[in-house]
Amino acid sequence: MSENEATTDKIERLITPLETHPPAPEFVAGTKVPADLRERAAADRLGYWAEQARELEWATPFTEVLDWSNAPFAKWFADGELNASVNCLDRHVAAGRGDRVAIHFVGEPGDTRDVTYAELHREVQRAANVLESLGVTAGDRVAIYLPMIPETVVAMLACARIGAVHSVIFGGFSSDAIRQRVDDAGAKLVITANGSNRKGRVLPLKEAVDAALERPGHTVEHVLVIERPDHEVEWVEGRDLRWHDAMAAADDVHEARAFGAEHPLFILYTSGTTGTPKGLLHTTGGYLAQVAATHRTSFDLRDDDVYWCTADVGWVTGHSYIVYGPLANGATQVMYEGAHDFPTLDRWFEIVERYGVTIFYAAPTAIRGFMRSGREIPQRHDLSSIRLLGSVGEPINPEAWEWYREVIGGGTAPIVDTWWQTETGAHMIAPLPTQDALKAGSGQKPVPGVVVEVIAEDGRRVDPGEMGLLTITEPWPAMARGIWGDDDRFIETYWSQFPGRYFAGDGAGVDLDGDLWLLGRVDDVMNVSGHRLSTAEIEGALVEHRFTAEAAVVGAADETTGQAVVAFVVLKESQREAAAETDAVAALREWVGRIIGRIARPRDLYIVDELPKTRSGKIMRRLLKDVAEGRQVGDTSTLTDASVMQAIAGGVAGGAHDD
């Protein structure tokens, strides 16, 4: 089999007719999403995006929609001027919606507070004045290293208000990772906290910042410290300032200034398996237009919705679908500080019940984690308020999709499976829940105004029933404008393999109806004896078995086959006894062979207690690959619990080898 043929292998779900779930008439009733939205966008793509951008408030209206003359560096709405903070706050207050709750905050220790748009507006104005008093001006970079608390949103919007560029650093990163990002961005100020509440412990955030700034040569002038948990920290006189003291002394009125649509809004770093992190640069007008538009349409947003995205603000999902999208739309949302399983696995469902959450947006790994513990926990809570579910982070397998819909969504809630990346800024593939007949596990269609094509390695568009490489053929408003300080790397990383097309390493399949199935990263597609196998497909097969709660599959180097399939499986609690009475490893390997084919049977399959995950719920497969190939395990600083990898690497139980 040639490499091109391998890239376009057929996989079963692409050629098998599947059950569909058309939107129920009672769900569609009351929607604000126009029935002809896709048709309008297809007929006039630039006109569609201009229409979406005009939903924002512009100080200077734009006349030019797209400048693609310096591709791949786009300019959208470039002659217009606006302010992101004004669009998220001021205009809602001015329209008389200041008393509307912006954020229902739930702290991990159990403290709660409701923050209205008027209150958030006042706090952001104060914070903007604080930043300016510290010498921060438009274009300066501010590093934000904070937990999931409302002050994080305040800090981000205060930066946007004065034109400073924020760089949010995930609250689990090490001091070395902080320093690397601070130095690359040339940050003038760091905003952090004395600590973060996590599973009943205090994670030391300020200490990590102090360690990052110990060595001379950085550009940081001040560290602004929010006091969140009861935790004493060291103080550097002349550099460190208390957030609450500075805010108490600041005026609560700040006159926002408009900036050009291409003014930088934020830098967000992505970690690769090799090389230094990439600082993706996003600008204001196009990004804000697309995140607001997709938040409205993907989630069928309505005036009485209570929306909850369970992601961390430290990742792009938090930027786009906790901060800028929902607040630009004047939505009411939940923000939760802690872990989903602390103090018990009831926590998320208690919050849904308490606030009457109607839109719930979470990662497939979290859903599979709940599947592992069974239905009893969610079913002892009233989840009837949920009318729509969302999925983000990685492909969702059909069994998890069905379980999510039935157990969490009451058997009726549509599931919007969204594909996008830090680089894209906003949803790129997602169904319209009021219009599309949904398929379990399928991302289905590009969002209106986005043009996607799945191609073979020679650039040929794949036929229905085949898998290939996911590319984007036309520029979109929320696209990254480059890698901070390294335009050549931006071109080489995303635009060089297929000139004129964006390709960031993800694979996809196209079914016989033309719907899209996301297959994860191409480097998560293995070549075993010339056969191209998707790790997502094998994981999906494993999770279909009655024993399996979660599974992660990686490709390991193999002298005979080139690559070999290695699987790590977490058993369902309800099936542990049954699994112990049989050879669970052999049963699971044989199951994969039956569902996909003998070539896909894992060479090694390990039963483990947990999989290594980040706080956002993403499985860290590169760490499992280290174990599978006998290497020292790499950086575990982003994991929720690093001891999980120690247990796996130290000698996992239940291994099997394919003889």
N, C-alpha and C positions, 0 to 999 in steps of 0.2 A: 504494500500500500504506500503510495507516495505521500509526502508530507501534506500536500494540498488536499488529497483525498481524506487523510486522517483528520484534517481540520474540519471537514464537512461531514463527518460521520453522522448517520441518522441515529437518533435516540428515541426510545419507544414513545415517550409522552408527546413527541412532535407529530407522530403519525397515527395516534390513537384518538378517535372521537371521545370527547370528555363531556361530562355533565356541565351545564352552564347554569348560572344563577342570574336571571334577568332582574332588573330593578323592580321592586314592588310598587304598584301605583301609589300606595299610601306613603312610601318613602319619597317618591318623586314630588308628591304634592307639597307645595310651599318652597320648592327650590328657587334660588336666584340665578342658577347657572343656565344660560340660554341654550335651548335645544340645538341650535345651529352653530354652536361655538367652534367645533372642529372644522366644519365646512367653511366658516368665515376665515378661520386662521389659514386653512389650506389655500383658499382663493387669494388671500392677500396677507402673507406672513408678516411683512413689515408694518402694514396697516393694523394688523391685530396687536402687535406689540406696542405700537403707538397708542392704541386705544387703551391698553392696560396701563401704560405709563401715565396717561391722563387721569387715571383714578387717583393719582398722587397729587399733592399740593406743590405747585411749582412757583417759586418767586419770579423766575423768568421762564416763560414757556419755551419749549424746544421747537425748532423748525426742521431740524435734521434728525432722522431716526437712526441710521446706521452709517458709519464710515468704516469700510473694510479695506481701505486702500493700502494699509500697512499690515495685512494679514500675516500671522494670526493674532495681531494685537488690535482688538476691536475698540471702537468708540461708539457708544450708544447715547443718543439724545444729548450730544456733546455741547451744543450751544445753549442748553437749558441750565437753570440753577435751582437748587432746592436744598433742604436740610433734612437729614434722616430723622433727627430727634423731633423736629417740628411735625413731620409726617406721622410719627409714632405717638405723639403726645399732644402738642399744642392744638392741632386742628380738631382733635376730639373734644378737648376741653372747651374750645371756642364754639363748638357746635352744641354745647349743652350736655355733653356726655361725661362730664368730670366725675359724677358720682358713681359711674359704672365701675365695677371691680375689674381691675386689670389683672391682678395676681392674687389667687388664693394660695398663700404660702403655708407649707407644712414642714416644720423642722423635724429632724430625726428624733430629738428628745421628746417631741409631742407638742411643742409650742406652735401656735398658729397666728397668722395675721392676714387680714385682707387689705390689699393696697389698691386704692382707687386710681383712676387716671389722673385726677387732680392732685392726689398725694404723690404719685410717681412723678408727675410734671414738676411739682415743687422741689422734690428731692433732686431731680436731675438738674434743675436750675442751680440749686445750691452747689452741687458737685461740680458743675461747669465753672462756677465762680471760684471754687477751691482750686481746680486745676489751673485756671488762669493766674491765680495768686501765687502759684508755685512756678510760674514762668512757662507753662505749657502753652504752646501756640499752634495754629493750624499747620499741619504737616509733621509735627513732632510725633514720635511713637511712644505709646504708653503700654507697658506690659501689665496684664491683669492675671493674677494667680489666686483665684478665690474659689470657695465652695459654691454649691447651688443655693444661693440666697438672693433676695431681691436687690441687695446692694451691688451684686454683680451686674445686673441689668442696668442699674443706675450708673455704674461706672462706664459701661459700654456706651450708653446713650449720652452721657456727659461728654465723652470723647467726640462722638459724632456731632454733638451740638457745637463744639468749638473748632471742629475740623481736624482734631488730632486723630491719629491712626491707631486703633487699638489692636493689640496682639494678645489674645486670650491664650493662656497656657493651661492645659489640663491640670487639675489640682492633684493629680497623682504622680506627676513627673518629678524626677530627681533634680538635685541641685545642678548637676552637670547639664541636664537637658534645659533647665531654666537659663543657665549662663549662655549656652549655645544660642538660644533664641533671643535673649536680651542683646547679645553682641551682634548677631546677624541683623537685627532690626535697628540697632543703635538706640535702644529705648532710653528716654530721658527720666521716666518715672515708673516705679513699680507699685501697683496697688495689690495688697495681699491681706491676709487675715492672720490672727494669732493661732488659728487652727481650724480644722474641719471636723465635724461630727461624723464618724463612720463606724457603724456597728458597735456603738457604745464606747468607742475609744476616740481619742483626739489625734487626728493626723497633724503633724507639726509643719504647717505651711510657712510660717515666718522663719523658722529655723532653716528650712530649705533655701529660702531667699537669702538669708544671711550667709549661708555657706556658698551660694552661687556668687555672691558679691565680695567674698573675702579677698580674692586676688585682684590686684589693681588692673587698670586698663579698660574698665567698663565705662559706659556713658551715663549711668544712673546717678541722678542728683538727689532724689528723695525716694523714700519708701513710705507709702501711706497705708496704715494698718487698721483694718476693721477688727474690732474685738467681738468675736462670735462665741466660742465656748469659754468656760471658766478655765483659763490656761495662761500661766505666766510666761512671758518671753523676755529675752534680752533686748536692750534698747541701745541703739547707736545714736548718741546725741548729735544734733545738727543734721542728721540724715532722715531719721524716722519721725513720723508724725502720726498722731491718732486721728483716724477718720472722723469719729464722732465729735471730737473737739473742734476739728476744722470745719465740719458741717454746721455745728452749732453757732460758730462765729460768722458764717457766710450769709450773704443776702440771698433770699429765696426768689429773687427776680433776676432773670438773665435774658438779655436780648439776643436771640439766635441770629446768626448770619448765614446767608445762603452761599452755597459753594457750587462750582460747576459739577455737572453730572458725572464727570470722569474723575472727580476728586477722590483720592484714596479713602476708603472707609475702614478696612481692616486687613491685617495680614494674619493668616492662619497656617500654622506649620503642619505638614504631614510627614510622618516617619516612613521611610522606605526600609527595605531589608538591607540595602547597602547605601553608602554615601551619607552626606549630611541631610538633615531634614529640609524640605522644600517649603519656603514661605510663600504660599499662594496669596497674591494680591487681588483684592476685590474692591471695586469702586462703588459709587453711590447710586446713581440714577437707575441704571439697568438692573443692578442687583436687587434694589428695593422693589422695582416694578415686577420682576419675575417672582420673587419670594411671596409678595403680597398676592399676585394673581394666582399662583399655584396653591397657596394656602386657601384661598377662597374656593377654587374650582375642584382641586383634588379631594378636599374634605367637605365640599358642599356646605360651606359655612353659612350659618343662619344667626339671626340676632339673639336668639335665646340659648345658643350653644355654650356649654362649658367644655373647653378643650384642654386636653392634657397630653403633652409630648413628654415621655419619660426619659429623654436623652439628657446628657450633661451639656451645659453651655460651653464647656471646653472643646467640644467638637462642632463641626459645621452644622449638624442637625440642630443643635442648640442655638447657634447663631441665627439660622434661617427660619426655624419653626418653633422657637421659644421666644426669641427677641424680635427680630425685624418683621417677619411675616405676620404673626398674630397681632402685634402691637400696631403695625401699620393699618391693619384691618379693624382695630378697635375691639378685639375679641376679649373675652374673659377666659382666663386659663388657670390651671393648677401648676404650682412649682413645688417640687418635693426635694428636700435636701439629702435624704439618706438612701440606704440600700433597700432593694425591693423585698428582702427577706429578713429585715430587722424591725422589731424584735421577733416577728414571725412572718411566715409567708402570706399572712392575711393583709399585710400592710397596704399594698396597692389597692386591694379590693375594698378595704375600709375607707380609703380616700375616695374611690369612685362612688361609693355609697353615700358618704358624708356630703360631698359636693354635687352630687347628681351629674357626674361627668357624662357628656353625650358623645364626645369624639375622643377616642383613646388610641394613641400612636406609640407603638413599642417595637422592640427588636425581636426577630424570630427566635433568637437564643433564649430570651426571657420566656417566650411562649413555650418553648420546648422544656424549659426548666419547670414551668408549672405543670406541663403534661406529666413530667416525671413524678410529681407528688400526687397526681390524680385530681379528680373533679371535686372532691369533698370540700377543699378550701374555698375555691371561688363560689361554689354552690351554696355556701352558708351566708352569702352576702347578696343583697339586692342590687343586681347590676342592670336592672331593667331600664335605667336611664340611657344606657349606651345605644346609640342609633347607628354609629359608624366606627369601624376599626381601621387602623393603619398599621403598616409594616415597613420597617426601615433597617438598613444596616447590612443585610446580605439576603440572598434568595431564600424565600420561605418555601419549605417542602409542602406538597399537597396535604399530607396528614396533619401537619401543624396548622395549616390554613383551615382545614375542616374543623379541627378541635377548637381553634380560636373562634371561629364563627359560631359553632354550636354551644360551647361552654361559656365563653365570655360575651358573645354577641347574641345569646338567646336564640340561635338558629335562624336569625333574620338579618342581623347587621351586615351590610356589605363590608368587604375588606379591600382597602386600597393599598396594594403592594407597590411601593415607590422605589425606583432606581435613580440614583444621582450620586454625586461625589463632591468632595471639597472643591475640586477643580471646576465643577459645573455650577456650584453655588445654590442651585434650586432643583426641584423635581424635573427630570427629563423624560422618564417613562412612568406612567401611572394611569390606571383607568379613570374614567369619569363615572362615579358611582351612580349617578342619576340617569346614565345613558347606556352603559356597557353591560352586557351579559357576562358576569365574572366567571373565571375558571380558577379552580384551586391551584395556587402556585404560580400563576402566570402574571407577569407585569403588564401584559396586554398591548398597550399602544403608547407611542410618544405623546407627551402632553401637547395641547394645541400650540402651534407656533414652533415646534421642535421637529427637526428632520433627522431621522435615524436610519441607518442601513447596516444590515449584517452581511459581512463579506468574507470570502475565502482569503487565504494568504496572498493569492495573486491579484486581489482586488475585485474579483468577480462577485457579484451579488449572489448569495446562496439561494437555492430553491426552497420552497416550503418543505418542511420535514427535515431540514438540515440545521446543523449548528455551525457557527463561525465566529467572527470577530465583530464586536459591537463598535460601530463608528458613528460619528455625528458629522453631517455633511454641510450644515449651514450654521453660521454664528448665531448665538442666542444671548439675550441681554445680561444674564447673571454670570456669564463665563468669566473665569479668572483672567486678569489682564496681564499676567506674567508671573514669574517667580521673582520675588524681591531681590533685586540686585544681580539677576542672572538671566537675561533674556535668552542667551544661547541655550541654557539648560532647559528652559521652557519649550523652545522649539524642538530640541532634540528629544525630550521626554514625551511630548504629546503630539507633535505634528510631523515628525520626520518619517515614520514608517509608511504612512500613506499620505503623501503630500496633498494638502487641501482638505484633509479630513482630520478630525480629532479622534485619537485613539489612546485610551489610558489603560489598556490591558485587560478589559473585561470581555468575556465571551457571552454569546447568546444563541438561542435557537429560535427558529421561526416555524410555527405549526402550520397545518394545512389551511387554517383560517387566516393566516397572516399575523397571528398574535405572537408576541415576544415572550420568551422564557429566559430569564437571566441565569447564567451558569457560574457566576463568580469570576474571579480573576483567571486570566489565561494561564498564569503560572500555577493556578490551582486545577489546571487541566493536565493530566498525565499522559505520557506517551508510553504505553506498555506493549512491547513487541509490535510496534507499528500501529497500535490502536489508540486513538485519542479518547481518553476517558475523563469525564467531568467529575471532580470530587463532590460537587453538589448533588449529582445524580446518584452516586454511591451512598452518600449520606442520607439522601431521601429514601433509598431502598432500605437502609438499615433502620431508619426511624419508622418505616412501615411495619416492621416486625413487632409483635406484641411485647417482646422483652425490652425494647429500646425506648428510652426517654430522649436521649441526645446522642449525637455522633459527630465526630470530626474525622475527616479523611485527608491524608497527605500523601504525596508521592515521594518515595525514598529511592536513592540511587541503587541500581541493581546491575551486577555485571552481566547477567544473562538476558534480562528483558529491557534493559535501559532504565526503566523506572518500575517500581513495585508499589502496589497499593498497601498502605498501612492505615488501620482504623483504630480509633479510640472510642469506646462506647460506654455510656452511663446507662445503667438499668433503671427501669421504673421501680419505684418502691414496692408496688403491688405485685411485681413479677420476680422479685429477688428469690423467693423460695422456689418458685417453679424453675428459674434459671439454674439454681443450685442443684436441682434434682436431675438435670440433664447436662449435656456438654454444650453450654450456651455459646461458647466460642465457635465450635464446629457448626452449630445450628445457624448462627448468624452468617458465617462464611458461605454455607450452602445456600442460604436464603438469597444472598446477593447474587450468587451464581445463577439461581433460578430466575430472579427478577430481571437482571441485566444481561448476564452471560458469564460463562466460566472465566473469561479473561478478566472480569472485574472483581473476582473473588479476592479479598484481602490476603496478601501473603502473611501479614502479621495482624492480629486483632487483639486488642487489650481491653479488658474490662477495668474501668477506672471509677473512682468515686465522684470526681468532678472534672470538668474541662477548664482550661485556663481562659479566663475572660477579662476583658477590660470593664471598667465601670459602666460603659455604655452598652455592655452585653455582647460585644464582638468577641468571637473565639480567636485566640492568637495561634493560628495554625503554624506560623513560622517557628514557634517554640516547640510545637509537637514534631515538626520536621527535624529540628535539631536532635530530639530524642530518637526519632526513627532512623536517623543517619549516624547516630553515635557521637554526635558533637556535644561540646559543652553548651548548655542552654544559654541563650542570649539574654538581652536586657528584659527583666520582668517588672520594670518600674511602673508600667501602666496597668498591671493586673490588679483586680480587686483583692486577690489573696495569692501572694507569691508562693505560699506553702503548697498550693495545688501542684505547681510545676515541680517542686522539690519531691513530692510524693510520687509523681509520675516518673521523673528521671531516676529516682532512687530505687526503682524496681517495681514496675506495675504488676498487678496480679492478673492472672488468667491469660497470659500470652499464648499465642499459637503460631506455628510456622507452617507454611504450605510446602509439603514435601513433594 
